[in-house]
Amino acid sequence: MDEDKFVPKSSYIWVIVPAIVIIFLSFWFPVVMLMNNNGLSHDPEDWSFVSAYYSMILTLTSTIGLFALGFRVYRSQRARDKWELSQRRPELHFVYAGAKYYLYNMGGGTALNVYVGRVPISDKPESKYQLIKSFRCYSIPSNSHLILGFSDNSHILYAFYIDNERKRYLLKIEGDINEHIKLDEQLIQELENMAERCIDMQLVPH
């Protein structure tokens, strides 16, 4: 696993360059203040002030550095968590081959509560909610697929499913175009209410 992809790629130049300039000016500021016509001041109290000043600058610089490092680690961890979560999610895709459709799970998690609805080519429903048939399918593990024997002569197919964290997905294929579409509560309700258990399908593990 490539650890570099978890490190945010955004540039920090706009922070680093001004910080270097400020530190440089801060370093020379007390020296300039201590200079007079005879050179540097020889008053011990003046140099005591310089010592306290540099101590303050060092503390402030260390604090800013620790804050910047902590923020970078935080962003890196968030990127890692997001990537790990994506690896546990299912991702279904319809594939047409041999006069029927296959429903592949190309993600890293199991697709649960899978419903498939079909609109045949010969039918032209007045709206997308007038599905001709809806079927309750098997759960589809990662890297497995369903052979949808009932899907021949289909104009549109929908697939509704959830993952282990109860996140919901709605997939549509029309022609050769797969797309995960915005959740449509009325369409999902139709898919669930009209569903019947289908025996004309086969789960194929990889």
N, C-alpha and C positions, 0 to 999 in steps of 0.2 A: 504493500500500500504506500502510495506516494504521499509523504507527510507535507510536502511543499504546497499542495493544493489547499491545505487548511489554513495557510498563512494569507491574510488579506493582501491583495496586490495594490491597493491604493497607495499613491505616493505620499511620502512624509516630507518632501523637499520644502513645502511651504511652511512647515513647522521647524525643520532643522536649521535652515539658513537664517531666519530671524533670530532663533535661539543662539546660534553661534555669534551673530553680530552683537546681540545684547550682552552675552557673556564677555566678549572681547571689550566692549565699551565699559562694562561694569568693572573689569579688571584694572583698566587704566584710569578710571575716574578718580579714585583716592590719591593716586600718584600725582596726577595733574593738580589736584587740590592742595597737595603738600608742597608744591614747587613755589619758590619765590625768587627774588632777584639773585640770591646767593646760592641757588640750587635747591636741593631737597631740604625740608625742615629737619632740624636736629632736636626738636622738642619731643621728649618721650611720650607726652600725652597725645600728641598727634599720631605717633606710630601705634599707640595703644588703640586709638580709634580705627586705624587701618587694619589691625589684627582682628578686631571685633567685626569690622565690615566684611573682610574676606571670609571669616567664619560663617557669617550670615549668608553670604553668597553661595558658599559651598553647601550649606544645609538646604538652601532653597533649590539649588541645582539638583541635588540628590533626590529631593522630594519630587520635583518635576520628572526626573528620569524614572523613578519608581512608578509614578502615576502613568507615564507613557508606556512603560513595559507592561504594567498590569492591564491597561486598556488593550494593548496588542494581544496579550494572552487571552483576554476575555473574548475578543473578536475571533481569534483563531479557534477557541473552544466552541463558540456558537456555530462557526462554519463546519466544524467536525460533527457536532450534534445534528445539524441539518442534513449533512451528507449521510450519516448513519441512519437517520429516520427515513430518508429516501430509499435506502437499500432494503428497508423492511416493508415497503409499500408495494401492493400489487399494481400491475399496469396491463390491462387487457387490450388486445387488438384483434379485430376481425381480419381473417385472411380467406380469400376466395380461391378455391382450387377444386377441380374435379366435379363441377356442377353443384357444389355445396360450400358452405362457410365453415371455417374453423375459428374457434375463439381461443387465442393464445394468451397466457399470462407471462409477460416478459419482465415482470418486476421481481422484487426479492421477497415479497410476502404473499400470503394466501388470499385470494379473492373470495369473500364470504357472501352468502345470501344473494347469489347471482340470479337475476331475472333477465330473460331475453324476450323482446317483442319484435314481431316481424310485420311488415306491410308488403304483400305480394305485388309484383309488377302489374298484374291485371286489375288491381284495385286502386282507386284514386280517392282516398278519404278526404272529407272536407277539411279536416284538421289533423294535426299530428296525434291528437288524443284518441282518434278512432282507429286503434290498432286492431288488426284482424285476429291475431293470436298472440298470447303471452305465455311463457313457460318458466317454471321454476327449475333451475339447473343445479348441478352439483357445485360444491365449492371447488375452486381451481387452484391447486398449489403452485408455487413458483416453478417456472420452466416446464409447465404442463399445458395441455390444451384439451378443449372439448371439440369433438366432431359433431356438428349440428346437422343431423340428418333431416330435420324439418325445414332447413333454411333455403332449399332450392327454390328458384323462381321468386326471390325476394327483391323488393325494390329498396327498402330501408330496413335496417336492423338497429335495435337499441339494446344496450346491456347496462343494467344497473347493478352495482355491487358495493360492498363495504370492505374495509380492512380491519385488522385486529384492534385498532384504536377507535373504531366506529366512524371513521371518516367515510363519507359517501362519494361515489363517482358515477357519472352517467356518460356512457360512450355511444356514439352514433356512427354508422357507416351508411353512406349513400353513394352508390357507384363504387369507386375504389378509394374514397377518402374517409379515413378514420379520424375522428376528432372527439376529444372529451369536451362536452358542452356544459354550459351552466346548468346547475340543478334545477329541474322543473318539477315542482311538487305535484302538480296535477298529472303530469306524464308518469311520474314515479308511482303515484297512487293507482293509476290505470294498470301499469305493469304488474303491481302486486295484487290488485283485486281480481284481475282477469286471469291470473296465472294458473296453469294446471301443470301437474307433474308430467314431464315428457319422458317417454321411454325410447324415443328415437334419437338418442345421443350417446356418445361414448367418451369417457375420460381417458386420456392417454398421457401417462407420466413420462418424463424424459429421464 
